Amino acid sequence: MTRPPAERAVAKAESRTALVRRARRINRELAEVYPYAHPELDFENPFQLLVATVLSAQTTDLRVNQTTPALFAAYPTPEDMAAADPETLEQLIRPTGFFRAKAKSLIGLSAALRDRFGGEVPGRLEDLVTLPGVGRKTANVVLGNAFGVPGVTVDTHFGRLVRRWKWTDAEEPEKVEAEVCALFPKSEWTMLSHRVIFHGRRVCHSRKPACGACPIAPLCPSYGEGETDPEKAKKLLKYEMGGRPGQRLKPPADYPGLPASPLGAE
């Protein structure tokens, strides 16, 4: 497969210093490509973000965003959701899949917020991970985007890309998080997560990366795993990069793409 010019390609044997420099350059380049990178879940407060993130397991953010308007209209507070009838809640969240397990988690975490945290979402990781259905990934999403506490979110996109970029060879999310955090200043962790996830959803796909349309190809040691022809690669781009709607029904004002459609209007 075709690789970028040798003088720009990543060396096979890379020192720690070179790895840090390359990783930080990738982050800077992604910041230029996605200056509007953001969490792709619609939310208006920490509770909504927490619920939406729990619902996002094993489904798309788009499907969650299409489901939560009715959910939050019915249960706007932890107290309301804690008292929900399980079957009614299950039907509301059914489009996100695994709805019985998710309903159990939502009722459980809402009851915990009501009983142990005064109806407020706590702003500490050690508290968040005690809630039903909440692990480090969910906790870091909430902390970084609702409380401004830096954190790296290791979802499937993030893990796949950082391994392709040889930032780590770890598979366990906690180890990936620790090794990637060590490459960057803490102040970059949250936005780094958004940029990497944006890139994974739009360009560096799991099965067929759009290598020929990738803005960081010269820095990628895995260049050539996907389509290298620029015109063919361009057709693989998704969401705003491919001229199609994003995943949020209510995207930020600086988002250059189109809003997603409500449930049933696709």
Backbone bond lengths (Angstrom), bond angles and torsions (degrees), N, CA, C in turn:
res aa  C-N    CA-C-N  psi(-1)  N-CA   C-N-CA  omega(-1)  CA-C   N-CA-C  phi
1 M - - - 1.461 - - 1.531 110.31 -
2 T 1.303 115.76 149.14 1.454 121.19 -179.02 1.516 111.44 -69.26
3 R 1.322 116.46 137.27 1.461 121.28 176.41 1.528 109.36 -116.52
4 P 1.323 118.20 161.00 1.458 119.97 174.61 1.521 109.87 -61.55
5 P 1.343 118.82 164.88 1.454 121.61 178.76 1.517 111.93 -50.04
6 A 1.336 115.42 144.54 1.464 120.59 -173.75 1.513 113.16 -56.34
7 E 1.336 116.59 -37.36 1.461 118.15 -176.98 1.527 112.14 -68.36
8 R 1.335 118.07 -15.82 1.455 120.42 -179.75 1.525 111.87 -105.71
9 A 1.326 117.18 -13.23 1.458 120.64 -176.37 1.523 110.55 -71.28
10 V 1.313 116.08 154.99 1.453 121.05 -179.88 1.520 109.79 -77.70
11 A 1.294 116.60 131.80 1.459 121.02 179.32 1.525 109.80 -66.10
12 K 1.352 115.37 148.12 1.459 119.71 -179.10 1.525 111.06 -66.00
13 A 1.327 116.32 -47.46 1.471 120.77 178.66 1.523 107.56 -95.37
14 E 1.315 116.35 110.96 1.458 121.01 -173.62 1.511 110.23 -117.75
15 S 1.311 116.00 127.31 1.459 119.87 177.98 1.523 110.37 -72.28
16 R 1.314 115.60 164.04 1.458 120.22 178.16 1.529 110.76 -59.23
17 T 1.316 116.06 -42.35 1.468 120.16 179.89 1.524 110.85 -62.73
18 A 1.338 116.17 -42.38 1.463 119.88 179.90 1.528 111.08 -66.49
19 L 1.337 116.21 -37.94 1.461 120.07 177.68 1.519 111.06 -61.69
20 V 1.329 116.97 -46.16 1.461 120.73 179.91 1.523 110.16 -60.98
21 R 1.325 116.52 -43.91 1.464 119.92 -179.67 1.522 111.46 -63.68
22 R 1.332 116.51 -43.84 1.462 119.85 -179.69 1.526 111.01 -66.07
23 A 1.326 116.55 -43.19 1.464 120.24 179.51 1.527 110.77 -60.41
24 R 1.315 116.41 -44.25 1.468 119.60 -178.59 1.522 111.29 -69.96
25 R 1.339 116.45 -30.58 1.465 118.11 177.01 1.525 110.18 -70.07
26 I 1.322 116.45 -39.69 1.469 119.58 175.69 1.523 110.16 -58.77
27 N 1.307 116.60 -44.08 1.465 120.60 178.74 1.527 111.00 -60.69
28 R 1.329 117.37 -42.65 1.472 120.26 179.03 1.527 111.16 -64.62
29 E 1.328 116.06 -41.32 1.471 119.26 -179.73 1.538 110.46 -66.39
30 L 1.325 116.79 -40.75 1.461 119.75 177.86 1.518 111.27 -64.64
31 A 1.328 116.40 -33.76 1.466 120.00 177.99 1.524 111.07 -64.03
32 E 1.331 116.98 -32.09 1.459 120.40 177.59 1.527 111.36 -75.52
33 V 1.324 116.37 -35.56 1.466 120.52 -179.62 1.525 111.06 -74.49
34 Y 1.351 116.26 -39.70 1.467 121.52 -176.68 1.532 110.97 -122.34
35 P 1.319 117.89 64.48 1.468 119.07 178.88 1.527 112.10 -65.66
36 Y 1.327 115.53 -15.86 1.462 122.30 -178.29 1.534 111.57 -100.53
37 A 1.330 118.64 10.81 1.468 120.86 -178.25 1.529 110.47 -53.86
38 H 1.318 116.20 139.63 1.462 121.12 -173.49 1.525 109.20 -159.63
39 P 1.332 117.95 165.91 1.463 118.91 173.02 1.523 108.77 -65.46
40 E 1.317 117.49 134.83 1.466 119.46 -173.94 1.526 113.09 -95.17
41 L 1.317 115.38 25.20 1.460 121.31 172.48 1.521 108.73 -108.74
42 D 1.328 117.03 134.23 1.460 120.94 175.31 1.527 109.13 -74.85
43 F 1.329 116.80 130.27 1.468 120.34 177.11 1.524 109.15 -159.67
44 E 1.323 115.22 156.21 1.461 120.67 179.45 1.522 112.49 -122.79
45 N 1.329 117.47 -9.72 1.463 120.78 179.03 1.526 108.86 -157.46
46 P 1.329 118.38 169.21 1.469 120.57 -177.02 1.528 113.82 -58.16
47 F 1.330 117.63 -37.30 1.461 119.81 -179.86 1.523 110.80 -63.96
48 Q 1.315 117.05 -44.17 1.460 119.83 178.85 1.525 111.11 -62.92
49 L 1.322 117.74 -40.24 1.459 120.05 179.29 1.526 110.66 -65.81
50 L 1.322 116.61 -41.79 1.457 120.69 178.54 1.526 110.88 -59.79
51 V 1.317 116.96 -48.80 1.462 121.55 -179.96 1.524 110.55 -62.71
52 A 1.326 117.19 -46.41 1.461 120.82 -178.33 1.526 111.20 -61.88
53 T 1.324 116.67 -38.24 1.464 120.10 -179.30 1.520 110.93 -68.61
54 V 1.311 117.80 -39.67 1.464 120.76 175.30 1.532 109.78 -61.84
55 L 1.320 117.34 -41.78 1.461 121.08 179.93 1.526 112.84 -67.66
56 S 1.329 117.05 -23.16 1.472 120.68 -173.72 1.523 113.43 -74.30
57 A 1.325 118.37 -9.12 1.463 120.46 178.40 1.523 110.43 -62.47
58 Q 1.321 116.55 130.50 1.464 123.19 175.81 1.526 113.91 60.75
59 T 1.328 116.52 28.68 1.463 119.89 173.86 1.522 107.70 -155.54
60 T 1.326 116.98 -179.82 1.460 120.31 -179.98 1.525 111.20 -91.40
61 D 1.314 115.31 155.00 1.465 119.24 174.64 1.528 110.07 -62.29
62 L 1.325 116.75 -32.79 1.465 120.17 178.03 1.526 110.55 -58.53
63 R 1.327 116.63 -47.83 1.460 119.43 -178.59 1.528 110.84 -64.19
64 V 1.309 117.09 -36.30 1.469 120.20 176.73 1.521 109.86 -64.54
65 N 1.325 116.58 -46.86 1.466 120.66 -178.51 1.526 111.99 -62.64
66 Q 1.320 116.29 -31.18 1.467 119.48 178.38 1.528 111.50 -76.27
67 T 1.326 116.32 -20.46 1.463 121.76 -175.96 1.527 113.19 -93.92
68 T 1.338 117.28 -33.82 1.469 119.76 -171.22 1.529 116.30 -70.89
69 P 1.335 121.64 -25.69 1.476 117.23 178.68 1.533 112.85 -56.14
70 A 1.310 117.55 -47.39 1.465 120.66 179.04 1.526 110.75 -68.82
71 L 1.331 116.28 -36.44 1.465 120.18 -179.57 1.524 111.19 -63.73
72 F 1.319 117.31 -47.38 1.468 120.15 -177.56 1.537 111.94 -74.41
73 A 1.319 116.33 -24.42 1.469 118.47 173.94 1.528 110.28 -67.90
74 A 1.335 115.90 -35.06 1.461 120.39 -179.27 1.531 112.06 -81.16
75 Y 1.338 115.95 -34.81 1.473 120.67 -175.63 1.535 109.18 -134.92
76 P 1.304 118.06 79.84 1.469 120.46 -175.41 1.527 115.06 -75.05
77 T 1.324 118.32 -17.62 1.471 120.24 -176.38 1.530 110.23 -130.71
78 P 1.339 117.66 162.79 1.470 120.02 175.37 1.522 112.23 -57.54
79 E 1.324 116.35 -37.82 1.465 119.51 179.24 1.524 110.95 -61.03
80 D 1.324 116.32 -42.20 1.460 120.53 178.82 1.523 111.25 -64.19
81 M 1.334 116.61 -45.82 1.464 119.84 -176.74 1.523 111.58 -70.76
82 A 1.329 117.18 -33.20 1.464 120.09 178.28 1.526 111.29 -62.92
83 A 1.321 115.96 -29.50 1.469 120.68 -177.77 1.531 112.14 -95.45
84 A 1.321 117.43 8.10 1.463 120.74 -175.99 1.523 112.06 -66.37
85 D 1.324 115.76 146.38 1.452 121.02 169.87 1.530 107.29 -72.39
86 P 1.335 118.38 122.92 1.469 120.31 -174.69 1.526 114.11 -54.12
87 E 1.313 117.90 -42.91 1.464 119.75 -177.77 1.527 112.18 -67.01
88 T 1.327 115.97 -37.05 1.470 119.39 177.72 1.522 110.43 -66.39
89 L 1.328 115.74 -43.18 1.469 120.27 178.52 1.526 110.55 -63.75
90 E 1.317 116.07 -42.38 1.468 120.02 179.38 1.520 111.53 -57.13
91 Q 1.317 116.76 -42.45 1.460 119.84 -178.66 1.527 111.73 -67.15
92 L 1.326 116.32 -35.43 1.466 119.66 179.62 1.528 111.83 -66.73
93 I 1.335 116.49 -35.74 1.463 119.58 -176.14 1.529 112.40 -100.83
94 R 1.304 117.20 5.71 1.465 122.03 -177.11 1.537 113.14 -51.74
95 P 1.360 119.72 -39.71 1.465 119.34 -178.20 1.529 114.50 -60.43
96 T 1.337 117.93 -18.00 1.470 119.73 -177.95 1.523 112.59 -86.77
97 G 1.329 118.09 -5.16 1.454 120.77 179.98 1.526 112.59 79.87
98 F 1.329 116.14 161.08 1.474 121.95 178.79 1.528 110.01 47.45
99 F 1.327 115.59 40.37 1.463 120.75 -168.31 1.525 113.69 -69.04
100 R 1.332 117.63 -27.88 1.470 118.06 179.31 1.523 111.03 -70.26
101 A 1.316 116.18 -46.75 1.470 120.13 178.80 1.522 110.78 -64.59
102 K 1.333 116.03 -39.84 1.466 119.48 -179.27 1.528 110.84 -68.22
103 A 1.323 117.17 -39.14 1.463 120.15 178.36 1.529 110.23 -62.22
104 K 1.321 116.21 -41.44 1.464 120.46 178.34 1.527 110.60 -61.45
105 S 1.349 116.60 -43.16 1.465 120.39 178.31 1.521 111.57 -64.35
106 L 1.338 117.32 -43.23 1.462 120.81 -177.79 1.522 111.58 -64.57
107 I 1.314 116.56 -42.10 1.468 119.41 178.10 1.526 109.81 -66.54
108 G 1.331 115.78 -41.79 1.460 119.96 179.80 1.511 113.69 -64.88
109 L 1.341 116.91 -45.51 1.465 118.66 -179.06 1.524 111.06 -69.90
110 S 1.329 116.40 -33.41 1.468 119.64 178.29 1.525 110.60 -66.91
111 A 1.325 116.10 -40.95 1.467 119.73 177.33 1.526 110.39 -64.02
112 A 1.334 116.37 -39.06 1.467 119.80 178.54 1.525 110.95 -65.46
113 L 1.325 116.84 -40.81 1.467 119.79 177.28 1.527 110.31 -62.30
114 R 1.317 116.01 -41.90 1.467 121.00 179.43 1.532 111.50 -65.32
115 D 1.330 115.85 -46.18 1.465 120.16 -171.08 1.526 114.04 -85.46
116 R 1.340 116.32 -31.61 1.472 118.38 -173.32 1.520 114.64 -110.90
117 F 1.333 116.51 -18.45 1.467 118.70 -175.00 1.521 113.15 -128.64
118 G 1.310 116.86 22.28 1.461 120.57 176.01 1.502 114.70 62.31
119 G 1.338 117.54 27.04 1.458 120.91 179.32 1.514 114.08 78.59
120 E 1.343 117.09 10.61 1.470 121.34 -179.55 1.528 110.32 -115.20
121 V 1.318 116.50 146.76 1.458 120.92 175.42 1.529 108.25 -75.12
122 P 1.328 118.36 124.37 1.474 119.91 -179.01 1.524 111.58 -69.95
123 G 1.311 116.18 151.61 1.456 121.78 -178.26 1.509 114.05 -102.41
124 R 1.341 117.51 24.91 1.461 121.56 178.03 1.525 110.16 -125.71
125 L 1.317 116.86 137.66 1.451 121.73 -177.89 1.524 111.08 -59.10
126 E 1.338 116.40 -43.04 1.460 119.49 -177.15 1.530 112.45 -63.00
127 D 1.340 117.27 -25.55 1.468 120.29 175.81 1.529 111.15 -83.33
128 L 1.312 116.22 -42.29 1.463 120.13 -177.20 1.527 112.20 -60.84
129 V 1.327 117.16 -40.77 1.465 119.23 -175.93 1.526 112.79 -72.68
130 T 1.327 118.23 -5.92 1.467 120.29 174.36 1.527 111.51 -84.37
131 L 1.332 117.46 -9.67 1.466 121.42 -178.78 1.523 110.67 -80.27
132 P 1.329 118.46 141.21 1.471 121.37 178.10 1.524 111.93 -54.46
133 G 1.335 116.90 131.26 1.449 122.06 176.54 1.514 115.28 78.66
134 V 1.339 117.39 6.73 1.470 120.78 -176.88 1.527 110.15 -113.75
135 G 1.328 116.11 116.43 1.454 122.04 174.99 1.516 110.55 -109.44
136 R 1.323 117.02 -169.81 1.475 121.17 -177.47 1.519 111.76 -62.05
137 K 1.340 117.28 -38.94 1.466 119.11 -178.77 1.519 110.57 -61.04
138 T 1.325 116.36 -51.29 1.461 120.56 179.16 1.516 111.16 -61.32
139 A 1.332 116.49 -43.32 1.464 120.56 -179.74 1.528 111.09 -60.32
140 N 1.335 117.36 -42.58 1.463 120.13 -179.67 1.520 112.10 -67.60
141 V 1.336 117.03 -34.94 1.473 120.10 175.89 1.531 109.43 -60.68
142 V 1.321 116.28 -48.32 1.460 121.22 -177.42 1.523 110.81 -66.48
143 L 1.313 116.95 -45.82 1.466 120.27 -178.78 1.524 111.53 -62.52
144 G 1.327 116.11 -45.61 1.456 119.73 -176.12 1.509 114.15 -69.25
145 N 1.342 116.50 -34.83 1.462 119.37 -171.49 1.519 115.01 -106.42
146 A 1.326 117.30 -16.53 1.466 120.06 177.75 1.523 112.07 -109.02
147 F 1.351 116.48 -21.87 1.462 119.73 -176.02 1.533 113.82 -124.47
148 G 1.320 117.40 -4.65 1.456 120.03 179.60 1.519 114.01 69.69
149 V 1.328 117.17 22.78 1.464 121.73 178.11 1.529 107.82 -94.31
150 P 1.334 119.34 117.73 1.465 120.87 -175.27 1.523 113.04 -58.48
151 G 1.335 115.07 140.56 1.457 120.43 177.46 1.509 110.65 -165.87
152 V 1.319 116.75 152.29 1.458 122.89 177.05 1.520 108.44 -101.19
153 T 1.325 116.20 128.00 1.461 122.38 -178.36 1.524 109.05 -100.32
154 V 1.310 116.66 109.85 1.461 120.77 -178.41 1.526 109.90 -96.32
155 D 1.336 115.54 89.71 1.461 119.25 172.09 1.522 108.14 -99.51
156 T 1.334 117.84 -172.42 1.464 119.67 -176.40 1.527 112.11 -64.02
157 H 1.331 117.37 -37.38 1.466 120.07 178.75 1.526 110.31 -65.01
158 F 1.314 115.89 -48.04 1.463 120.32 -177.07 1.524 110.56 -60.66
159 G 1.323 116.48 -48.43 1.457 119.68 -179.29 1.515 112.08 -60.62
160 R 1.326 117.13 -43.22 1.462 121.42 -179.76 1.525 111.37 -61.35
161 L 1.328 117.43 -46.42 1.454 120.40 -176.08 1.525 112.72 -69.48
162 V 1.322 117.86 -43.79 1.470 117.96 -176.98 1.526 111.02 -68.39
163 R 1.336 117.15 -25.82 1.468 118.41 173.08 1.531 110.58 -75.13
164 R 1.313 117.75 -37.26 1.471 120.10 176.26 1.521 110.88 -63.29
165 W 1.319 115.68 -35.40 1.464 120.03 -179.59 1.522 112.95 -83.71
166 K 1.343 115.97 -0.66 1.472 122.18 178.72 1.519 112.58 62.95
167 W 1.332 116.57 31.30 1.461 119.82 172.48 1.519 109.76 -76.09
168 T 1.332 115.33 -25.89 1.455 122.30 179.29 1.516 107.67 -159.92
169 D 1.324 116.34 157.21 1.465 119.38 171.08 1.525 110.23 -114.47
170 A 1.335 116.07 9.15 1.457 121.49 -178.76 1.524 111.00 -71.04
171 E 1.308 116.56 149.36 1.459 123.20 176.38 1.523 111.29 -105.88
172 E 1.340 117.10 -33.26 1.455 121.06 -178.11 1.526 110.12 -69.26
173 P 1.344 118.18 126.11 1.468 120.97 -176.18 1.532 114.38 -52.89
174 E 1.328 117.93 -40.40 1.466 119.44 -178.79 1.520 111.57 -66.45
175 K 1.336 116.62 -37.15 1.466 119.69 178.42 1.525 110.47 -70.83
176 V 1.341 116.72 -40.22 1.464 120.55 175.77 1.527 109.33 -58.54
177 E 1.321 116.17 -47.05 1.467 121.01 179.89 1.524 111.16 -56.88
178 A 1.325 117.03 -48.10 1.461 120.92 -177.14 1.525 111.52 -64.44
179 E 1.331 117.20 -42.46 1.465 120.10 -176.38 1.522 111.72 -71.41
180 V 1.331 116.94 -37.42 1.468 119.34 178.50 1.530 110.39 -72.22
181 C 1.323 117.13 -40.83 1.473 120.10 178.28 1.526 110.95 -56.16
182 A 1.333 116.28 -34.94 1.461 120.43 -177.39 1.528 113.01 -69.46
183 L 1.329 117.35 -14.20 1.466 121.18 -178.73 1.528 113.17 -88.74
184 F 1.353 116.27 -14.98 1.464 120.16 -171.17 1.520 111.89 -131.93
185 P 1.333 117.13 152.96 1.458 119.14 170.51 1.519 110.20 -63.61
186 K 1.300 116.39 148.10 1.462 121.81 -176.79 1.519 112.32 -55.32
187 S 1.322 117.03 -34.92 1.463 121.47 -177.66 1.527 113.08 -62.19
188 E 1.340 117.21 -18.08 1.464 121.23 -177.62 1.521 113.33 -94.02
189 W 1.316 118.16 -12.43 1.463 120.57 -168.02 1.524 114.33 -57.28
190 T 1.320 118.43 -47.71 1.464 120.48 -174.99 1.527 111.42 -67.74
191 M 1.332 116.75 -47.79 1.466 118.87 -179.22 1.526 111.34 -69.35
192 L 1.313 117.72 -33.78 1.461 120.60 174.53 1.529 109.53 -56.40
193 S 1.320 116.26 -45.03 1.470 120.36 179.72 1.520 110.94 -58.05
194 H 1.334 116.82 -46.93 1.469 119.90 -179.91 1.524 111.39 -61.34
195 R 1.318 116.61 -44.15 1.470 120.13 -177.12 1.520 111.77 -64.81
196 V 1.317 116.20 -44.59 1.464 119.75 -179.43 1.527 110.36 -64.58
197 I 1.321 117.29 -44.75 1.465 121.07 -179.89 1.532 110.44 -65.21
198 F 1.337 117.06 -41.17 1.467 120.22 175.41 1.524 110.34 -56.42
199 H 1.323 115.89 -47.06 1.461 120.42 -177.22 1.525 111.23 -65.50
200 G 1.327 116.12 -38.22 1.452 119.38 179.19 1.515 112.99 -66.06
201 R 1.327 116.34 -34.28 1.461 120.11 -179.92 1.521 112.61 -79.09
202 R 1.296 117.67 -27.35 1.454 121.55 -172.06 1.524 114.59 -101.41
203 V 1.316 116.93 -36.51 1.463 121.05 -171.29 1.527 112.95 -125.41
204 C 1.324 116.56 -54.36 1.467 121.26 -171.85 1.526 110.37 -91.87
205 H 1.340 115.81 69.49 1.447 121.69 -175.19 1.530 111.76 -70.15
206 S 1.304 115.29 163.13 1.458 120.72 -177.25 1.528 112.06 -66.38
207 R 1.323 116.43 -52.97 1.465 119.51 -173.46 1.517 113.48 -86.83
208 K 1.317 117.45 -36.59 1.463 119.83 -176.95 1.518 110.17 -143.00
209 P 1.339 117.07 84.73 1.465 119.79 178.62 1.525 111.02 -63.03
210 A 1.323 114.84 147.18 1.468 120.24 178.91 1.526 109.36 -89.71
211 C 1.334 116.23 65.08 1.473 121.26 -174.18 1.525 112.51 -56.87
212 G 1.316 117.00 -38.38 1.461 120.13 -176.87 1.509 113.99 -71.43
213 A 1.331 118.08 -11.10 1.468 122.21 178.07 1.520 110.62 -116.42
214 C 1.322 117.03 13.95 1.463 120.93 -174.80 1.522 111.92 -88.12
215 P 1.334 117.67 124.95 1.461 120.78 -177.99 1.524 114.49 -71.26
216 I 1.320 117.37 -13.25 1.466 118.79 179.89 1.526 111.86 -114.00
217 A 1.325 117.25 18.94 1.462 121.55 -178.60 1.530 113.50 -51.23
218 P 1.344 119.52 -41.97 1.468 119.02 -179.01 1.524 113.94 -63.95
219 L 1.331 116.89 -16.81 1.462 120.83 -178.04 1.525 112.07 -102.20
220 C 1.322 116.94 1.47 1.467 120.87 -171.72 1.524 111.80 -102.75
221 P 1.327 118.16 118.53 1.463 120.84 178.43 1.522 113.47 -72.11
222 S 1.333 117.01 -9.44 1.463 120.92 179.77 1.521 112.32 -104.49
223 Y 1.333 116.55 12.25 1.463 120.06 179.03 1.523 109.45 -54.59
224 G 1.325 116.64 134.14 1.451 121.32 179.62 1.513 113.43 105.08
225 E 1.328 117.44 -7.64 1.470 119.71 175.51 1.522 110.70 -69.22
226 G 1.325 116.21 -23.50 1.455 120.90 -179.32 1.510 111.76 -118.72
227 E 1.330 116.42 -160.68 1.465 123.34 -178.00 1.520 110.70 -70.92
228 T 1.327 117.55 121.52 1.467 120.88 -178.31 1.526 113.36 -98.28
229 D 1.320 117.74 -17.04 1.464 119.50 177.43 1.527 109.10 -68.31
230 P 1.342 117.65 121.86 1.473 120.19 -174.47 1.520 114.45 -55.58
231 E 1.323 117.89 -42.55 1.463 120.31 -177.72 1.525 111.52 -70.49
232 K 1.304 116.90 -41.51 1.466 120.23 177.86 1.526 110.47 -67.80
233 A 1.332 115.70 -38.70 1.467 119.75 -179.48 1.521 110.74 -65.74
234 K 1.321 116.39 -37.19 1.467 120.67 -179.21 1.532 111.25 -59.48
235 K 1.317 116.87 -31.63 1.460 120.71 -179.77 1.530 112.36 -73.07
236 L 1.321 116.96 -13.54 1.463 121.15 -179.48 1.529 112.74 -89.47
237 L 1.334 117.08 -10.04 1.456 120.43 -177.12 1.524 111.09 -66.71
238 K 1.329 115.60 143.87 1.462 120.84 -176.57 1.520 112.57 -117.95
239 Y 1.320 114.36 167.42 1.459 123.74 177.71 1.528 110.04 54.37
240 E 1.328 118.52 -139.61 1.465 118.55 -173.34 1.528 112.19 -63.38
241 M 1.332 117.30 -27.05 1.463 120.05 178.63 1.528 111.17 -66.91
242 G 1.327 115.87 -25.81 1.455 120.79 178.47 1.516 113.02 -104.37
243 G 1.352 116.57 10.60 1.457 120.88 178.26 1.515 114.48 77.56
244 R 1.347 116.54 21.63 1.462 120.14 -178.78 1.534 110.60 -119.66
245 P 1.332 117.55 166.30 1.471 120.27 -178.53 1.524 112.85 -60.64
246 G 1.324 114.92 154.38 1.450 120.62 175.65 1.509 111.16 -84.46
247 Q 1.336 116.87 -157.88 1.458 121.22 -175.49 1.523 113.02 -101.58
248 R 1.325 117.20 -12.50 1.462 119.53 -177.49 1.525 111.21 -97.87
249 L 1.336 115.49 138.92 1.459 120.31 172.79 1.526 110.09 -75.12
250 K 1.348 114.79 -28.38 1.463 121.11 179.31 1.520 109.45 -127.17
251 P 1.338 117.53 74.83 1.465 119.93 -178.36 1.517 111.83 -72.15
252 P 1.345 117.25 161.52 1.465 120.51 176.62 1.527 111.22 -59.50
253 A 1.314 115.82 158.60 1.469 121.03 -175.80 1.528 112.39 -61.03
254 D 1.352 117.38 -29.71 1.466 119.15 -176.56 1.530 113.02 -90.00
255 Y 1.320 117.30 3.60 1.468 119.51 179.37 1.526 109.26 -70.09
256 P 1.345 118.46 125.98 1.471 120.30 -174.40 1.523 114.68 -83.51
257 G 1.336 117.65 -5.22 1.453 120.05 -178.28 1.522 112.96 -96.22
258 L 1.313 113.99 -171.34 1.462 120.86 -179.28 1.518 110.53 -92.30
259 P 1.345 118.37 147.93 1.466 120.65 174.89 1.532 109.74 -66.38
260 A 1.324 116.11 152.13 1.453 120.66 175.60 1.528 109.80 -73.91
261 S 1.319 115.52 163.22 1.464 121.07 179.79 1.529 110.67 -89.65
262 P 1.334 117.55 149.99 1.477 120.76 176.05 1.525 110.90 -62.85
263 L 1.325 115.64 166.87 1.466 121.88 -179.74 1.531 109.79 -57.58
264 G 1.330 115.29 130.15 1.452 120.59 177.84 1.518 114.44 87.32
265 A 1.345 117.17 -3.35 1.467 119.80 -177.47 1.520 112.22 -110.26
266 E 1.340 116.63 10.38 1.462 119.13 -178.86 1.530 110.81 -66.52
